[in-house]
Structure formats: structure tokens, C-alpha cells
Amino acid sequence: MGIKFNFFKALAGDSILVSTDKTNILIDGGFGKTYKKEIKPKIKQLEKLDLVVLTHTDEDHICGLIEMLNKHKKDREKINKLWFNSTDGVRVRKSGISTVSSGNGILLQHLIKKYNIPHSDNIFLTENQYKRSYSLNSDIRLHLLSPFEEDILKLNEEEIDKEARFCNGRIKKISEEGTLKKDIHLDEIDISKVKFGIDKTSANNSSIAFILEYNRKNFLFLADANIEKINRSLRNMGYCENNRLEVNFVKVSHHGSKNNINSEFLDIVKTNRFIILTDGKSENNNHPNKEIFSLILKHRKREKYILFILNYKEVINKKFHKNEFKKYNFRALDRNCLEIKDND
């Protein structure tokens, strides 16, 4: 069979189903409507979910899983294990603009207990134990890169909402269809003046990120992780500029935010394929930031030919100009599914 990746249309959120002939892994659930419209039809076809990973408690990752556990009995009964770094008084955070993930983590914790979902809440690295790997059904192995214990402890110290709350099922404001403004040209970006990799938010720092290993192939899933934490883990594993980690693709951190990637990461990781998941319509950001494409395409160690895979065609039309593709030797494809055969 090989390995298959479904990149669900989760609006400005994340949700990915990884499947082999032995193993099924659901990574995040997007928003509540993501589960009902996109994920459920796929789960219905499966006999089991070997692992469900909630990378962190932001609503664009958690709300679909709350929908699943709360309203879809047959689906939740397929879960063999759920990863969720939480305790009672679970981590949620508030920003100056609005409440983020407010009470959703507490609600998920309640649902896990109510329905007796097998779960693990210690998926993190420590200073003395920076290598942790998990095997699933003899064909998949996950090598943890993030978070660190210090990130989980810091998140617990922040202001929390102590009431369990359901997701509100909305993204504040999204652009209407057809109103996405064309982005600037790659030639206009001076990456020397751009500050990359500066995301310090505790919720994103707590993201579960990992290398997925299958049939001697590696795939890098970064959730919304802090790129400095990822680089730290990769160096702890022995990867560096002269011993780069080769991966089939990178699921780019935080929907293509310039705050969650940097040149050091591209020095350490070797790939020609980058996955960016978002509809590009959140009013709070301009994800994916055009600067990340410039950073990748102008990097001194880039592969000769680069492929960007996005799950919304509108984002491709918004971000790229026709004459950029040939000049910078890359393509951008609209794909919701990627299948890699064992003999590829």
C-alpha cells in the first residue's frame, strides 16, 4: 500500500489523517465544522484509530476533536490512544485581543474522562531525556521534537479559564470568496530585513511536533511549534549543517507563519517538499506569509526544484505570480491527499 496523508480543509486550522495498511493516525481536528464535513466521512471508513494527537489547545486544532468525542460515539470508540498534554486545570491562554482556546482544553479533559478514552498526557522532552520515540504496529515510529517539559510548566503558570466551554465554531472574520488580495512579488522581499522565528507564545511552544518514520522514509510534522525548539531537538539528535535530516516533506509550522521558521532550520533539514495548511482567510494574520516562500527559495542549501503543497487553491492564486514559478524554479500545487508507495 504505502502511506497516505489526507490534509483536510480545516479553514485556518490543521487536521491530518495518516494511514498505512496497519496504522491510522489523526493529527488535530481543526474546527468543529471540520470534523462533521471533512473528517467524519474518512473515519467512518476505518476500523480503528491507533492514535489521535492533539498537538495543542488552540481552537483551530482542538475543536474538531471535541466535536468527535462529544457527539460521535462510534467514532470515539475507534480510538486506541489519544495524546493530549493536559492536567486538571488544563492549559488555556488569553491574548489581548480575545480569549484563545478558552476552556476548550478543560472540556476535552472532561470528555476523555467521561468516555474513558485511553490517553497519554506526558508527551514531552526533558533536559536529561531529549530522545523519545514511539512505535505503532511495527510500521510507524514517531520521534518527538517538541514540546519540552519547561514549555508545559510555563503554560500552566499562565492565566487560565477554569470553566469548561464548548467551541464557538467560528473564525472571527474571514474574507468573502473572491476578495483575497494578491500578495507582493518575491522580488520585492528583502529577507535580510525580515525577523523570522520569533514566536514565543506558550500555546504554540507546547505543540507536539515529531518526525514520522515509515519504511525508511521520514516526514516532519511541526504543528505550530517554536522553530528554535525544533532546531534544538534536531541538534540533540545529531543533525547539523553537515549531517542534515532528510525528509520527504515538512508540514510547515503554524500555517506558514514567518514567526515559526528560520534559516537555521533550513540549514539542518533537507527536503524539496513543503506542506502549508490554511485557507488564508483569518483576519488576524496573512498566513501563509509570503516571506517564508522567499526564505525557502532563496536559501543557500535549497534543493534545485521546490514543491509547495497547499490545501486551498485560492491561497495559491493569492500568493503567487505566474512569472515567479520559472524564475525561482518551483511549483505550488493544490492537494488534499498525498500517497507515497512503498517502492517510491
Secondary structure, DSSP 4 states (H G I P E B T S, - for coil): --EEEEE---TTS--EEEE-SS-EEEE---SHHHIIIIIHHHHTT-S-BSEEE-----HHHHHHHHHHHHH-HHHHTTBS-EE----SS---EE-SSSEESTTHHHHHHHHHHHTT--EE----B-SS----EEEETTTEEEEEEE-BHHHHHHHHHS----S--------S-BPPTT-PPPPPPGGG--GGG---S----HHHHT--EEEEEETTEEEEE-TT--HHHHHHHHHHTT-BTTBPEE-SEEE-GGGG-GGG--HHHHHHEE-SEEEE---S-BTT--SSPHHHHHHHHT-TT--SSEEEEES-HHHHHHH--HHHHHHHTEEEEE-SEEEE-TT-
